[in-house]
Amino acid sequence: MRIVSADTGGAVLDENYEPIGLITTAAVLVEKPYKTATMSIVKYADPFNYDLSGREAIKDEVFLAIKLAKKVKPDVIHLDSSLGGIELRKLDDPTIDALRISDRGKAIWHELSKDLQPLAKRFWEDTGIEILAIGKDSVAVRIAEIYAGIYSAKWAIEYARKEGSIRIGLPRYMRVEIHESRIYGESLDPGEGGLYGEIESNNERIGWELYPNPVAKTFMVLEVWKE
């Protein structure tokens, strides 16, 4: 099975280690043995002007996943939305009302489905590829999350080159290593079977430090500065 997935992660943190806004949406192609991505693409948001309700992230993930899927023709698309694996093209108002999610979640999906449900239906009619709201049960979604963290580290490096320094939070249970010409990231969850990712990046004359977020257990903080 060839899976395209997308997830949003990485956040600029304030002085109290709280998120200001999210940085990165990554879409990945994942194939057997399902440990890393065969291909990845990225979209950067403006973390200093970001809608943390989830609306912006979901829309970015759908559009970026479809963009990659049009190129690589996967068997299925997995989204980081835990709705029981329902097909996005079937997510009409009565179906949303029947979901076992919060009233706030239903309100968000009622709003988003006006655009995303017909988009998913047209995409399925054109390609036969389903878009499933499967969430973190999907290994491909988790790999996309790891790549979002890796690309967030790359964003932080580029930001620090211009502004001097930056502090970001990585997605849960992951770490990164910044080398001279690449960024490596991996899961810290021993139950995930060694999921990892890597991208090219020019990291010369950059200093960095990685440590646990003191107010958010299971999340690591990455500080980057220009040397």
Secondary structure, 3 states (H helix, E strand, C coil): CCEEEEEEEEEEECCCCCEEEEEEEEEEEECCCCCCEEEEEEEECCCCCCCCCCHHHHHHHHHHHHHHHHHHCCCEEEECCCCCCEEHHHCCHHHHHHCCCCHHHHHHHHHHHHHHHHHHHHHHHHHCCEEEECHHHCHHHHHHHHHHHHHHHHHHHHHHHHHCEEEEECCCCEEEEECCCEEEEEECCHHHCCCEEEEECCCCCEEEEEEECCCCCCCEEEEEEEC
